[in-house]
């Protein structure tokens, strides 16, 4: 898992295969507190970064 900082509220596909005739399922990622952190599976990091709604977490506390 990788922590990414959300800079804009957005919807991302869950990656689950939709049932026949249905729209893909999406998950809301909300920037409530101002740049909230979300844990993302390693294989989806590039997908999230490509939206420009997430940036790599530089805070290594």
Secondary structure, 3 states (H helix, E strand, C coil): CEEEEECCCEEEECCCCCCCCCCCCEEEECCCCCCCEEEECHHHHHHHHCCCCEEECCCCC
